[in-house]
Amino acid sequence: MNPFDALNSTVIGAFGEPAVYRQTGKADLTVNVVVGEGARMTETEQSPYLHIFLRAADMETLSPRRGDRILIKDKAYNVVTVEADQQGGATLRVQGRGTA
């Protein structure tokens, strides 16, 4: 494990919470994520964006992409953007859809 992946694991272990990742045509995957509050991008949006950090290694065979869904504490979110980093992590920008 490289030092950055070890750091990612430590952060997710300390601050992470379980989430269910859903991708069309694939089985649901429970993964630990760190949730950060985003901001409303326009006045007409129904909900703010959240920033979700996860380890790519925890995603098993799934590769996060726009349009996927993630459930956190019984609230559903759509994945809007995916930003992978070179240290084994990814930040997803998601927007709320309501209850699961």
Secondary structure as a PSIPRED ss2 file (coil, helix, strand):
# PSIPRED VFORMAT (PSIPRED V4.0)

   1 M C   1.000  0.000  0.000
   2 N C   1.000  0.000  0.000
   3 P H   0.000  1.000  0.000
   4 F H   0.000  1.000  0.000
   5 D H   0.000  1.000  0.000
   6 A H   0.000  1.000  0.000
   7 L H   0.000  1.000  0.000
   8 N H   0.000  1.000  0.000
   9 S H   0.000  1.000  0.000
  10 T H   0.000  1.000  0.000
  11 V H   0.000  1.000  0.000
  12 I H   0.000  1.000  0.000
  13 G H   0.000  1.000  0.000
  14 A H   0.000  1.000  0.000
  15 F H   0.000  1.000  0.000
  16 G C   1.000  0.000  0.000
  17 E E   0.000  0.000  1.000
  18 P E   0.000  0.000  1.000
  19 A E   0.000  0.000  1.000
  20 V E   0.000  0.000  1.000
  21 Y E   0.000  0.000  1.000
  22 R E   0.000  0.000  1.000
  23 Q C   1.000  0.000  0.000
  24 T C   1.000  0.000  0.000
  25 G C   1.000  0.000  0.000
  26 K C   1.000  0.000  0.000
  27 A C   1.000  0.000  0.000
  28 D C   1.000  0.000  0.000
  29 L E   0.000  0.000  1.000
  30 T E   0.000  0.000  1.000
  31 V E   0.000  0.000  1.000
  32 N E   0.000  0.000  1.000
  33 V E   0.000  0.000  1.000
  34 V E   0.000  0.000  1.000
  35 V E   0.000  0.000  1.000
  36 G E   0.000  0.000  1.000
  37 E E   0.000  0.000  1.000
  38 G C   1.000  0.000  0.000
  39 A C   1.000  0.000  0.000
  40 R C   1.000  0.000  0.000
  41 M C   1.000  0.000  0.000
  42 T C   1.000  0.000  0.000
  43 E C   1.000  0.000  0.000
  44 T C   1.000  0.000  0.000
  45 E C   1.000  0.000  0.000
  46 Q C   1.000  0.000  0.000
  47 S C   1.000  0.000  0.000
  48 P C   1.000  0.000  0.000
  49 Y E   0.000  0.000  1.000
  50 L E   0.000  0.000  1.000
  51 H E   0.000  0.000  1.000
  52 I E   0.000  0.000  1.000
  53 F E   0.000  0.000  1.000
  54 L E   0.000  0.000  1.000
  55 R E   0.000  0.000  1.000
  56 A H   0.000  1.000  0.000
  57 A H   0.000  1.000  0.000
  58 D H   0.000  1.000  0.000
  59 M H   0.000  1.000  0.000
  60 E C   1.000  0.000  0.000
  61 T C   1.000  0.000  0.000
  62 L C   1.000  0.000  0.000
  63 S C   1.000  0.000  0.000
  64 P C   1.000  0.000  0.000
  65 R C   1.000  0.000  0.000
  66 R C   1.000  0.000  0.000
  67 G C   1.000  0.000  0.000
  68 D C   1.000  0.000  0.000
  69 R E   0.000  0.000  1.000
  70 I E   0.000  0.000  1.000
  71 L E   0.000  0.000  1.000
  72 I E   0.000  0.000  1.000
  73 K C   1.000  0.000  0.000
  74 D C   1.000  0.000  0.000
  75 K E   0.000  0.000  1.000
  76 A E   0.000  0.000  1.000
  77 Y E   0.000  0.000  1.000
  78 N E   0.000  0.000  1.000
  79 V E   0.000  0.000  1.000
  80 V E   0.000  0.000  1.000
  81 T E   0.000  0.000  1.000
  82 V E   0.000  0.000  1.000
  83 E E   0.000  0.000  1.000
  84 A E   0.000  0.000  1.000
  85 D C   1.000  0.000  0.000
  86 Q C   1.000  0.000  0.000
  87 Q C   1.000  0.000  0.000
  88 G C   1.000  0.000  0.000
  89 G E   0.000  0.000  1.000
  90 A E   0.000  0.000  1.000
  91 T E   0.000  0.000  1.000
  92 L E   0.000  0.000  1.000
  93 R E   0.000  0.000  1.000
  94 V E   0.000  0.000  1.000
  95 Q E   0.000  0.000  1.000
  96 G E   0.000  0.000  1.000
  97 R E   0.000  0.000  1.000
  98 G E   0.000  0.000  1.000
  99 T E   0.000  0.000  1.000
 100 A C   1.000  0.000  0.000
